[in-house]
Amino acid sequence: MTSEVIIDVQPKEISIALLEDKNLVEYQNEKREEASYSVGNIYLGRVRKLMPGLNACFVDVGSERDAFLHYLDLGTQFSSFEKYLKQVQSDKKKLYPIAKATRMPDLPKEGSVQTMLKQGQEILVQVVKEPISTKGPRLTCELSFAGRYMVLIPFGDKVSVSSKIKKGEERTRLKQLVQSIRPKNFGVIVRTSAEGKRVAELDAEMKVLQKRWEDTITKVQKATKAPQLAFEETGRAVALLRDLFDPTYDGIHVNDEDIYQQVRDYVGLIAPEKINIVKLYKGTVPIFDNFNVTKQIKSSFGRTVNYKRGAYLIIQHTEAMHVVDVNSGNRTRAENGQEANALEVNLGAADELARQLRLRDMGGIIVVDFIDMNLAEDRQLLYERMCKNMQKDRARHNILPLSKFGLMQITRQRVRPAMDVNVEETCPTCFGKGKIKSSILFTDQLESKIDRLVNKIGIRKLYLHVHPYVAAYINQGIVSLKRKWQMKYGMGVRIVPSQKLAFLQYEFYDKDRQFIDMQEEIETNS
């Protein structure tokens, strides 16, 4: 199986696609300019309101909605953190080292939030779930710093090894190695990817994670008031790679030099022998179009998803759960019998659904209405197929066998909102009003824009992105429309076909690939 990561960096957002055998299996999109309460971020927050009935409180971390913190998420070492935080904040000039901090007794599990916290109190918290729908972020006071090989836990007291490392000798070796390099007053969780690694590699990452803690607590020391961001998780591109990275990757393609350098530095740190798989994409065709990602996004999202031989899924999201309906469509294969047809459609649905759960990052409760099957062995086969397909999923999940009504219930870890891409296109020429100018005049309108950009604004080199059909029309013939424009306005006019654009939509970019907004609801010919 070949795996590739495609990173599309735009002025307002970063999109990341993971392809397996050229098929899109994971997609992430992050706005660049918005405040992001990403999983892993650490804040100096302020307790806003105590909720004794829930044994929880709401914390102000700067989000539009207050974040939620349950008593059990304070962690067993909350008292140690609280005392250390006071020591750090009492001296703004000299940082009190955590190695000298006193460990306090563990927090009792049956305690009350009212006895531990008071309104207005400042506490150090970490985001474990992003804001979803009407809910604010979910928090914990058990801080952790995740690396490629291990997770560092301040005020932890033991070394744990991933249960996925099965060999007893390797588990013992890793535990002893990490125990020997573990800083005082820190706990460590050894991740699966540490298997077979040398002590030098583990020690190097330990120092990186320890530096992150020191930078975090230094920001807290200098903070004048809460809420305050103390530690920001690495950029989405690098954070995704940290969890996903596999030495068998065939390529990581990036279309931005800064992000390319960040990714290259990260891969060079964790897998120096694979640094050459990181490649800077310099093509004129948009990077997602070049790797056939745009078309897959448009066909894979939306309410209806087609798969094998006319069958399709209908996926709907509600406040409480996600609901999936399996339909056989217009397929008729009477020679196989109804039961065989139902099994074939359901097995195909299981394959596609497993991909959709990863692709949309659907979490919480998912209820799937498969086509009814009479044979118990067929229902068992479908259940086993679904379990096998979900083995590649990194999110924690649980799958129940089909009920007597033909429903399958799946729970999947939810840490951020489900990815929902609107694949419907707003008409760029009528702006939703239902009337457009004559389409034959579209190229005249484009020429008017080029004339204004070249002769009035003074831009000598520009890129015009249009729908591939329109690009084909502009480029056709020996003396094409493109050639005429180049002779009339200079050789700096380039036509770029873009699959993400609607039929009569267009976008202008300057020589530095910066977007130029020339779209107007009332088009002018000035």
C-alpha positions, 0 to 999 in steps of 0.5 A: 500500500502506498501512502502520501500526505498532501498539504495545501496552504492557502492565505486563509486556511491549511488543508491536509489530505492523507491518501492510501493507494491514491484514495482519500482516507483522511482530510483536515482543514484549519482556518489560519486567522481564527483563534483555535482551541486545538486539542493539546493547547494549555491555558492559564484559565480562571474559574468562572462558575462552580456547578455542585450538581454536576461536580464540575465547573466552567472555566474562562480560557478566552473561548466564546463559550466557557470551557467545561472541567469535571472534578475527575479531570482535575487529576490525582496530582492537582494539589501538587500543581496548585502549590507549584503554580503559587510558587511560580507566580510568587516570583516573577524574576526567578523560575522555581524548578519543578525538580524541587517542587513538593509532591502533595497527597493524591486527590481523592476520587470521591471528592467535591469540586467545591472543596478544591476550587473557588470562583475566580481561582487561576488554574492551569488547564489543557484542552482535550476536546475542541468546541463542538456545536453549542458546547465549549472546550473540554478541559483537564488539569492532567497536563501532558506533552506528546512527542513521537516516541513518548508523552511527558507528564509533569508530576507523574510518578511512573513509566508506562509502556504502550500495550501495543508493544507485545514483547516482554523483553522490549517492554522491560528494556524500554521501561528501564531506559526511560526510567534512567533518563526520566527527569525528577517529578515527571511521568512518562508514557512510552508510545508504540513508535518507540519500539526498537529505538536507541537511548540517544533517540529517546533522550533527545526527544525527552529534552525537547519535551522538557523544554516545552514544559519549561517554556510553558511554565515561564509564560505562566510565570510572566502572565499578568492575568488569566485567561492566557495561552501558555502552550500552543500545540504545533501547527496542524500540519506537523501535529497531524504528521506526529500522529500519522507519520509512518516510515513507509510513506512514499511522499509528503507534498507541500505547496508553501515554502515555510510549511515545507521547511517546518515539515522537513525539519520535523521529519529530519528530527524523527526519521532523518533517513526519510527526509527526502520524501518531503517535497516542495510542490511548484506546479502551476496546477493547484496541488489538490487538483494535481493529486486528484484530491479535489474531485474526491472531496466533492464526491465523498462529502455531502448527504449522499455518498455513492459506492459500488454498482449504484449503491449509496449511503445517506449520512445525516448529522443530528445533535445527539448522533450521526445516522447512516442509511444503506441503500441498494439503489437501482441494482438488480441481480436476481440470479444471486438471490435477495440475501446474496445481494443484501450481503454484497451491498452491506459489505460494500457499505461497511468498507465505505463507512469505515473510510467515511468515519475517518474522513469526516472524523465523525465521533460520538454515537453512529447508528447504521441502518443496513439492509435486512439479512435473514441469515445469522452467519451473514450478519456475523460476517458483516460485523467482522468486516466492519471490525476489520475495516476499523482496525486502521482507525486511530480513534478509540471506538467500539462496535456492537453486532447488528440488532434484530432490527438490522441496526449497528451501533458504533461509538467513536472518540470525539475530540473535535467537530465532525468535518463537514464540507459543503460540496454545493456551489453558490452560483458565482454569476447570479449570487443566488438570485437565479438570473445571470448575464449571457454566458457568451459574454463571460470571456469579454467580462474576463478580458475587461478584468485583465485590462483593468489589472494590467492598465489601471492597477499596473499588475504585469504578471497574473494568473487566472484560475477558471473551471477546466472546461472554460480553460479548454475553451480559452486555450483552443485553436492556433491563435487561441483567446489566451494567445490574443490576450497575451499579445494585447496585454503582455506575456504575463497572463497565465490560464490555470484550470482549477477543479474547485471552481464552479463553471463560470467562476474565476479567481485572479492571483498576482506573481506571488500567488496572492489572491486578487479579489475582482469578483463583484455582484454588479459587474462593471466594464470600467 
